[in-house]
Amino acid sequence: MKSTLLFFIVFFPLFTFAQSITSGPVVGGLTSESARFYVRTDVPTEFELELDTLENFATSFLVTDSTRSNQFATVITDVSGLQPYKQYHYRYLINGQPQDSVYQFTSFPEEGDVGHYKIAVGSCNYFENFPLFGHIKAFDPMLFVHLGDWKYPPSTFGWDYNLYPDRIANSFSFRYNDANMSGYILNGMAIDYVYDDSYCHNGNQGATHPRTEIVQLGPDSFFYDLQTVEFNPEVIPGAIRGYFDHFPGYEAVDTTIGIHHSFKLGNMEFFMLDLRNSATPQNEPFVYHQETNTYTFEPGPDHSLMSAGQRQWLLNGLQNSTADWKIIGSSVMFNKRFVQFREIATQLAALSPALIDYVSSLSYFWNAYPADQETLLNFIEENDLKDVIVISGDSHSSMVDDGTNAGLPELSASGLTSEDEGYLNHSLDSVIDLIGYDYGTIDSLWNGGGNGVDNNNFSDSYGTMEVFGKDSMRLCAMDELGQEMGCIIIYHSSSPMNVGSSLITPKERLFLAFPNPTKDLVRVEFRNGHIPSSKAMMQLTSTQGKTIKFWRGTDIQNNMTINLGELSAGNYTLTYLDAKKMDTRKIVVSD
């Protein structure tokens, strides 16, 4: 008995100090005065969360909480009393002992405050790419918006993991312990997150997912059967419940529909949508005609990505918003011009039936759900709503459009680490080639640039949003080297740029420069009818501002090729100026 007691006394401190954090922390649900913190420990553990605006914690305050045994040793701790727009340092204390790591985040500015704000956007991360995430961290955003497919848990825990509370808890630890996210994002900024199709089968809508079965009709004849496969519908409430149990997000709107929510950051308001949990099957509108072995696409009024309830919530929110900028967060691409390619491919499928499988793959974007997309765009026009912008994911590519093609200005930011970047643009090229388009007209979809848009850059990618008060917002598609593949500036409806200024507007991009990156030659093509005048100037400068090459007047041709072969690898800036019109491109010279 004495030896047992002695053992307990000697080793009790070791058991106590062995308690440790195994997942997180993650900070989200941020406002100007509050935040929410997720953490998981190896066993249910009482702790103190210490916060301070000083790095040495000289004026800190403590919040006491504990991880819960009925939540698999996790907890989400709510903290209030923060100061607006301040950088906070925080750490965890177990048994009064500070843990090794100190983390940071910046509280939001007060609602309505006008300032210079930076947000990073991305989706689809499966593998390691520390340089890319290092560039996101160097951008120093106050918020990271994750638009889905974070480590894709079904591949590890099974498609039905949301039926089991322990697997749900483990799936969130799996996300949070991703070395990219934990090492560069979660330890230094707040995050918001929405599921894409990573809560169940790949490509799912609601409790279904699409499948194409090929049936041979004759020696050279095939029927492509577009099927809808149903699975256990209890996955959906499990996924919704798991999100709110294990992600430190914002207040739920309606958990019978999904995980959609909204929040305000300064003079911005975000409307984050759930476009999977309540979506109707993507193959449902395809009508097969046996006599011709062809399909037509006939979506009905109930064919919806978001359900009528979520759609009305979005419309009401946009109409009632007093924010200068209104941001719609979508896990799938919005761009309305995709309807053109889907319709063309559907027609071509009459000649090549195998194309119908490709058509189906384009039919989970917004363009295939007119009850949602047309209703939203018509509502915005009829109510004269201004300054609405879309951020989207899932495509494994990053592109930008000023609204000319997308219907609304859109930053599609995807392919954080997915290893098949540019797949979307390559697949669209195959359709473009069939109808006789030249390479480069893919720009008709994304006039601001991006992966594969007038370049051969198919690297991992992410997006950045930079808000300049009430004047403008800069949206960029960035590659894994931190280089701009395409950027657009959206001017606020009240900005002088929209009321009579003779300066260039985002819809008047003066020239293209491609391929970019390049090893030696870059081609410059002027567009939108612009012809360089005798007073025009163009120069290529280094990152230090040194002029490398200079052209004036008639030396600048409508179509010209510049030899950069003698330059060392690195980033350069090509600037064009003609009267009051100016345009620039970052040029990347590779090894």
Secondary structure in CASP SS format (residue, H / E / C, confidence):
PFRMAT SS
TARGET T0000
AUTHOR 0000-0000-0000
METHOD secondary structure of the structure
MODEL  1
M C 1.00
K H 1.00
S H 1.00
T H 1.00
L H 1.00
L H 1.00
F H 1.00
F H 1.00
I H 1.00
V H 1.00
F H 1.00
F H 1.00
P H 1.00
L H 1.00
F H 1.00
T H 1.00
F H 1.00
A C 1.00
Q C 1.00
S C 1.00
I E 1.00
T E 1.00
S E 1.00
G E 1.00
P E 1.00
V E 1.00
V E 1.00
G E 1.00
G C 1.00
L C 1.00
T C 1.00
S C 1.00
E C 1.00
S E 1.00
A E 1.00
R E 1.00
F E 1.00
Y E 1.00
V E 1.00
R E 1.00
T E 1.00
D C 1.00
V C 1.00
P C 1.00
T C 1.00
E E 1.00
F E 1.00
E E 1.00
L E 1.00
E E 1.00
L E 1.00
D E 1.00
T C 1.00
L C 1.00
E C 1.00
N C 1.00
F C 1.00
A C 1.00
T C 1.00
S C 1.00
F E 1.00
L E 1.00
V E 1.00
T E 1.00
D E 1.00
S E 1.00
T C 1.00
R E 1.00
S H 1.00
N H 1.00
Q H 1.00
F C 1.00
A C 1.00
T E 1.00
V E 1.00
I E 1.00
T E 1.00
D E 1.00
V E 1.00
S E 1.00
G C 1.00
L C 1.00
Q C 1.00
P C 1.00
Y C 1.00
K C 1.00
Q E 1.00
Y E 1.00
H E 1.00
Y E 1.00
R E 1.00
Y E 1.00
L E 1.00
I E 1.00
N C 1.00
G C 1.00
Q E 1.00
P E 1.00
Q C 1.00
D C 1.00
S C 1.00
V C 1.00
Y E 1.00
Q E 1.00
F E 1.00
T E 1.00
S C 1.00
F C 1.00
P C 1.00
E C 1.00
E C 1.00
G C 1.00
D C 1.00
V C 1.00
G C 1.00
H E 1.00
Y E 1.00
K E 1.00
I E 1.00
A E 1.00
V E 1.00
G E 1.00
S C 1.00
C C 1.00
N E 1.00
Y C 1.00
F C 1.00
E C 1.00
N C 1.00
F H 1.00
P H 1.00
L H 1.00
F H 1.00
G H 1.00
H H 1.00
I H 1.00
K H 1.00
A H 1.00
F H 1.00
D C 1.00
P C 1.00
M C 1.00
L E 1.00
F E 1.00
V E 1.00
H E 1.00
L C 1.00
G C 1.00
D C 1.00
W E 1.00
K C 1.00
Y C 1.00
P C 1.00
P H 1.00
S H 1.00
T H 1.00
F H 1.00
G C 1.00
W C 1.00
D C 1.00
Y H 1.00
N H 1.00
L H 1.00
Y C 1.00
P H 1.00
D H 1.00
R H 1.00
I H 1.00
A H 1.00
N H 1.00
S H 1.00
F H 1.00
S H 1.00
F H 1.00
R H 1.00
Y H 1.00
N C 1.00
D C 1.00
A H 1.00
N H 1.00
M H 1.00
S H 1.00
G H 1.00
Y H 1.00
I C 1.00
L C 1.00
N C 1.00
G C 1.00
M C 1.00
A E 1.00
I E 1.00
D E 1.00
Y E 1.00
V C 1.00
Y C 1.00
D C 1.00
D C 1.00
S C 1.00
Y C 1.00
C C 1.00
H C 1.00
N C 1.00
G C 1.00
N C 1.00
Q E 1.00
G C 1.00
A C 1.00
T E 1.00
H E 1.00
P E 1.00
R E 1.00
T E 1.00
E E 1.00
I E 1.00
V E 1.00
Q E 1.00
L E 1.00
G E 1.00
P C 1.00
D C 1.00
S E 1.00
F E 1.00
F E 1.00
Y E 1.00
D E 1.00
L E 1.00
Q E 1.00
T E 1.00
V E 1.00
E E 1.00
F C 1.00
N C 1.00
P C 1.00
E C 1.00
V H 1.00
I H 1.00
P H 1.00
G H 1.00
A H 1.00
I H 1.00
R H 1.00
G H 1.00
Y H 1.00
F H 1.00
D H 1.00
H H 1.00
F C 1.00
P C 1.00
G C 1.00
Y C 1.00
E C 1.00
A C 1.00
V C 1.00
D C 1.00
T C 1.00
T C 1.00
I C 1.00
G C 1.00
I C 1.00
H C 1.00
H E 1.00
S E 1.00
F E 1.00
K E 1.00
L E 1.00
G C 1.00
N C 1.00
M E 1.00
E E 1.00
F E 1.00
F E 1.00
M E 1.00
L C 1.00
D C 1.00
L C 1.00
R C 1.00
N C 1.00
S C 1.00
A C 1.00
T C 1.00
P C 1.00
Q C 1.00
N C 1.00
E C 1.00
P C 1.00
F E 1.00
V E 1.00
Y E 1.00
H E 1.00
Q C 1.00
E C 1.00
T C 1.00
N C 1.00
T E 1.00
Y E 1.00
T E 1.00
F E 1.00
E C 1.00
P C 1.00
G C 1.00
P C 1.00
D C 1.00
H C 1.00
S C 1.00
L C 1.00
M C 1.00
S H 1.00
A H 1.00
G H 1.00
Q H 1.00
R H 1.00
Q H 1.00
W H 1.00
L H 1.00
L H 1.00
N H 1.00
G H 1.00
L H 1.00
Q H 1.00
N H 1.00
S C 1.00
T C 1.00
A C 1.00
D C 1.00
W E 1.00
K E 1.00
I E 1.00
I E 1.00
G E 1.00
S E 1.00
S C 1.00
V C 1.00
M C 1.00
F C 1.00
N C 1.00
K C 1.00
R C 1.00
F H 1.00
V H 1.00
Q H 1.00
F H 1.00
R H 1.00
E H 1.00
I H 1.00
A H 1.00
T H 1.00
Q H 1.00
L H 1.00
A C 1.00
A C 1.00
L C 1.00
S C 1.00
P C 1.00
A C 1.00
L H 1.00
I H 1.00
D H 1.00
Y H 1.00
V H 1.00
S H 1.00
S H 1.00
L C 1.00
S C 1.00
Y C 1.00
F C 1.00
W H 1.00
N H 1.00
A H 1.00
Y C 1.00
P H 1.00
A H 1.00
D H 1.00
Q H 1.00
E H 1.00
T H 1.00
L H 1.00
L H 1.00
N H 1.00
F H 1.00
I H 1.00
E H 1.00
E H 1.00
N C 1.00
D C 1.00
L C 1.00
K C 1.00
D C 1.00
V E 1.00
I E 1.00
V E 1.00
I E 1.00
S E 1.00
G C 1.00
D C 1.00
S C 1.00
H C 1.00
S C 1.00
S C 1.00
M E 1.00
V E 1.00
D E 1.00
D C 1.00
G C 1.00
T C 1.00
N C 1.00
A C 1.00
G C 1.00
L C 1.00
P C 1.00
E E 1.00
L E 1.00
S E 1.00
A C 1.00
S C 1.00
G C 1.00
L C 1.00
T E 1.00
S C 1.00
E C 1.00
D C 1.00
E C 1.00
G C 1.00
Y H 1.00
L H 1.00
N H 1.00
H H 1.00
S H 1.00
L H 1.00
D H 1.00
S H 1.00
V H 1.00
I H 1.00
D H 1.00
L H 1.00
I C 1.00
G C 1.00
Y C 1.00
D C 1.00
Y C 1.00
G C 1.00
T H 1.00
I H 1.00
D H 1.00
S H 1.00
L C 1.00
W C 1.00
N C 1.00
G C 1.00
G E 1.00
G E 1.00
N C 1.00
G C 1.00
V C 1.00
D C 1.00
N C 1.00
N C 1.00
N C 1.00
F C 1.00
S C 1.00
D C 1.00
S E 1.00
Y E 1.00
G E 1.00
T E 1.00
M E 1.00
E E 1.00
V E 1.00
F E 1.00
G C 1.00
K C 1.00
D C 1.00
S E 1.00
M E 1.00
R E 1.00
L E 1.00
C E 1.00
A E 1.00
M E 1.00
D E 1.00
E C 1.00
L C 1.00
G C 1.00
Q C 1.00
E E 1.00
M E 1.00
G E 1.00
C E 1.00
I E 1.00
I E 1.00
I E 1.00
Y E 1.00
H C 1.00
S C 1.00
S C 1.00
S C 1.00
P H 1.00
M H 1.00
N H 1.00
V C 1.00
G C 1.00
S C 1.00
S C 1.00
L C 1.00
I C 1.00
T C 1.00
P H 1.00
K H 1.00
E H 1.00
R C 1.00
L C 1.00
F E 1.00
L E 1.00
A E 1.00
F E 1.00
P C 1.00
N C 1.00
P C 1.00
T E 1.00
K C 1.00
D C 1.00
L E 1.00
V E 1.00
R E 1.00
V E 1.00
E E 1.00
F E 1.00
R C 1.00
N C 1.00
G C 1.00
H C 1.00
I C 1.00
P C 1.00
S C 1.00
S C 1.00
K C 1.00
A C 1.00
M E 1.00
M E 1.00
Q E 1.00
L E 1.00
T E 1.00
S E 1.00
T C 1.00
Q C 1.00
G C 1.00
K C 1.00
T E 1.00
I E 1.00
K E 1.00
F E 1.00
W E 1.00
R E 1.00
G H 1.00
T H 1.00
D H 1.00
I C 1.00
Q C 1.00
N C 1.00
N E 1.00
M E 1.00
T E 1.00
I E 1.00
N E 1.00
L C 1.00
G C 1.00
E C 1.00
L C 1.00
S C 1.00
A C 1.00
G E 1.00
N E 1.00
Y E 1.00
T E 1.00
L E 1.00
T E 1.00
Y E 1.00
L E 1.00
D E 1.00
A C 1.00
K C 1.00
K E 1.00
M E 1.00
D E 1.00
T E 1.00
R E 1.00
K E 1.00
I E 1.00
V E 1.00
V E 1.00
S C 1.00
D C 1.00
END
